């Protein structure tokens, strides 16, 4: 849990939740697949952008304009693996390497208990 999340981290958490509602299935190893799957970073992107129904192959460009924390905040992995990463990479790491749900990533990011 983060001791005191930044405002943009709370907004990013809300974007992840919004995007996760738009695509119901969790995805690993890619941002989007088909019409119903996204990973945590893809969900954040879809939380701020309107995407086509089939978003396969879309890369989250422009999201850094909305959330300075993505490439301006370094965090240690809360799973205890020792990795120290920029927040954008950490979201992908938690999703792909530790299998965290998009909702769990959002709760952690917002500083909420697990």
C-alpha positions in Angstrom: 0.0 0.0 0.0 1.2 3.5 -0.8 1.4 5.8 2.3 -0.1 8.8 0.6 -0.9 8.5 -3.1 -0.5 11.5 -5.3 -3.7 13.0 -6.9 -2.7 11.8 -10.3 -2.2 8.3 -8.9 -5.7 8.3 -7.6 -7.0 9.5 -10.9 -5.0 6.8 -12.7 -6.5 4.2 -10.3 -10.0 5.5 -11.3 -9.1 5.3 -15.0 -8.0 1.6 -14.6 -11.3 0.8 -12.9 -13.3 2.6 -15.7 -11.3 0.8 -18.4 -11.7 -2.6 -16.7 -15.5 -2.1 -16.8 -15.4 -1.6 -20.5 -13.4 -4.8 -21.2 -14.4 -7.5 -18.8 -11.5 -10.0 -19.2 -8.0 -9.6 -17.7 -5.2 -9.9 -20.3 -1.6 -10.8 -19.7 1.3 -10.0 -22.1 -0.5 -7.4 -24.2 -2.4 -4.2 -23.7 -5.6 -5.2 -25.6 -7.0 -8.3 -27.4 -10.2 -8.4 -29.3 -13.3 -6.8 -28.0 -13.3 -7.8 -24.3 -9.7 -8.0 -22.9 -7.2 -5.5 -21.5 -4.3 -5.5 -19.0 -4.0 -2.9 -16.2 -2.1 -0.4 -18.4 -4.5 -0.9 -21.3 -7.5 -0.4 -18.9 -6.0 2.9 -17.8 -5.6 4.0 -21.4 -9.2 3.1 -22.1 -10.3 4.9 -19.0 -9.3 8.2 -20.7 -9.7 7.5 -24.4 -12.5 6.1 -26.5 -11.2 3.0 -28.4 -12.5 1.0 -31.2 -14.5 -2.1 -30.3 -11.6 -4.4 -31.4 -8.5 -2.8 -29.8 -6.1 -5.6 -30.7 -2.6 -4.1 -31.4 -3.4 -0.6 -30.0 -0.5 0.8 -28.0 -1.3 3.3 -25.2 0.1 6.5 -26.6 -0.6 9.9 -25.1 -1.6 8.6 -21.7 1.5 10.2 -20.1 -0.1 13.6 -20.8 -2.8 12.8 -18.3 -0.8 11.1 -15.6 2.6 12.6 -14.8 3.2 9.8 -12.2 3.6 7.2 -14.9 7.1 8.3 -15.9 7.9 10.5 -13.0 7.4 8.2 -10.0 9.5 5.2 -8.9 8.0 2.6 -6.7 9.2 -0.7 -5.2 7.1 -3.7 -6.1 4.7 -4.4 -3.3 5.0 -8.2 -3.8 8.5 -8.1 -2.3 10.4 -9.2 -5.4 12.8 -6.3 -4.9 12.2 -4.5 -8.3 12.3 -0.8 -8.2 10.5 0.5 -11.3 8.9 3.6 -12.9 5.2 3.4 -12.2 4.3 2.6 -15.8 6.5 -0.4 -15.8 5.4 -1.4 -12.3 1.7 -1.6 -13.4 2.7 -3.9 -16.2 4.9 -5.9 -13.9 2.1 -6.4 -11.3 -0.3 -7.4 -14.1 2.0 -9.8 -16.0 4.5 -11.1 -13.5 2.5 -11.3 -10.4 -1.0 -11.8 -11.9 -2.7 -9.0 -10.1 -6.2 -8.2 -11.3 -6.7 -4.7 -12.7 -8.9 -3.9 -9.7 -6.2 -5.0 -7.3 -3.7 -2.8 -9.1 -6.1 0.1 -8.9 -6.7 -0.4 -5.1 -2.9 -0.5 -4.5 -2.4 2.6 -6.5 -5.1 4.5 -4.7 -3.6 3.4 -1.3 -6.5 1.2 -0.3 -6.1 -1.9 1.7 -5.8 -5.2 -0.3 
